[in-house]
Amino acid sequence: MNRTDRITQALEAAFSPQHLEVIDESEQHRGHAGYQEGGESHFRVVIRAPVFGDMSRVARHRAIHTALGADLVGQIHALALDVAG
């Protein structure tokens, strides 16, 4: 399973989002630090789930990192998050 699928699966299981987009933006970073041939190094996640409604921005980001797990987060160079409840 590739990283995009692992991110999607983990976030769907943890948050049951109403909307979820996992966008691999790696090609936009070709030649920059952290770029990996074949992509899957730079991601943008857009997620909307009621559980985030009462959380602060920091709490939302921490919850996502926890749901993804240290192993998967460690394999990603950049993770941009657009999170709302």
C-alpha positions in Angstrom: 0.0 0.0 0.0 1.4 3.4 -0.9 1.7 6.4 1.5 -1.3 8.2 0.0 -3.5 5.2 0.6 -2.1 4.7 4.1 -2.8 8.4 5.0 -6.3 8.1 3.6 -7.1 4.9 5.4 -5.7 6.1 8.8 -7.6 9.4 8.7 -10.9 7.8 7.6 -10.6 5.3 10.4 -9.8 7.9 13.1 -12.1 10.7 12.1 -14.9 9.5 9.8 -14.5 12.7 7.8 -17.3 14.3 5.8 -14.6 15.4 3.3 -11.1 14.2 2.8 -8.5 15.0 0.1 -4.9 13.6 0.3 -2.9 15.4 -2.4 0.6 14.3 -3.3 2.4 17.6 -4.1 5.9 16.0 -4.4 6.5 16.9 -8.0 6.2 20.6 -7.1 9.2 20.1 -4.9 11.5 18.3 -7.3 15.1 19.3 -6.7 14.3 20.6 -3.2 15.2 19.1 0.2 13.3 16.0 1.0 12.2 15.2 -2.5 12.1 11.5 -3.1 12.2 10.0 -6.6 8.7 8.5 -7.3 6.9 11.1 -5.1 5.0 10.5 -1.9 7.3 12.9 0.1 5.2 16.1 0.2 1.5 16.0 1.0 -1.5 18.4 1.5 -4.4 17.0 3.4 -7.8 18.7 3.4 -10.1 17.2 6.0 -13.5 18.2 7.4 -14.9 16.3 10.4 -17.2 17.2 13.3 -14.6 16.0 15.8 -12.4 18.9 15.0 -15.0 21.5 15.8 -14.0 22.3 19.4 -10.3 21.7 19.0 -7.6 24.3 18.7 -5.5 24.4 15.6 -2.6 22.8 17.5 -4.9 20.0 18.9 -6.2 19.3 15.4 -2.7 18.9 14.0 -1.6 16.7 17.0 -4.7 14.5 16.5 -3.8 14.0 12.8 -0.2 13.2 13.6 -1.3 10.7 16.2 -3.7 9.0 13.8 -1.0 8.7 11.2 1.5 7.3 13.6 5.2 8.1 14.1 6.3 5.6 11.5 4.3 7.1 8.6 4.9 10.7 9.7 8.6 9.9 9.7 8.5 8.8 6.1 6.9 12.1 4.9 9.1 15.2 4.4 6.2 17.8 4.4 2.6 17.6 5.5 0.4 20.6 5.0 -2.9 20.4 6.8 -6.2 22.2 6.1 -8.4 21.1 9.0 -11.9 22.2 10.0 -14.8 20.9 12.0 
